[in-house]
Amino acid sequence: VGSSPEELPPVSQQLCAELLWFVPPTSRRVTIECGTAHVGGALVGLSEVQAGQIVRVEISLESPLVLEPSAKTALGKLVVKSEGRIIGIGSVR
């Protein structure tokens, strides 16, 4: 991660992301890939979405994850999977 010891990127078990859905989620349970990390999580308060829709969503993570909100690095980008299939992509807000 390209940061100094004085300004380390945040580590969190909650994140807000803006996601483009390829396939609507069929479950609240998802896997998040961010950088090289793979973390289980749950979609919080997400209403019905359709394929091709861009939606801001809260995600509760099972373990802490290093994030760089609004960054153009791998730590600011997400892949959302369900049952091993990519269902959405987006960026941390």
Phi, psi and omega in degrees: 000129183277072178218161179273161178301334180283337183231067180286147177295153182292148174243129186212158172251007175227142174213156174246132182222152172256115188242143169261120182270123173278321181222134177299140178294139178261354181212156174287336182281126180219168170247133179253131173247125181218116188065234177259002182275146174233113185230136174287152180199179180226136175286131184251123173063028180275125175274182183299134177234162179240157176302137180089354182273142174256123186224140172276133185218149173265140179230127176265126185259149180285336178214159183299148182222136175282128184229151171232087182306138178061015180273155177262022177259175179299333181279000175250359182245148182230150166240132179249127181238151173224124181053039176083354181258140175288123179246348179192160176222159178178197182229150179285136179249000000 
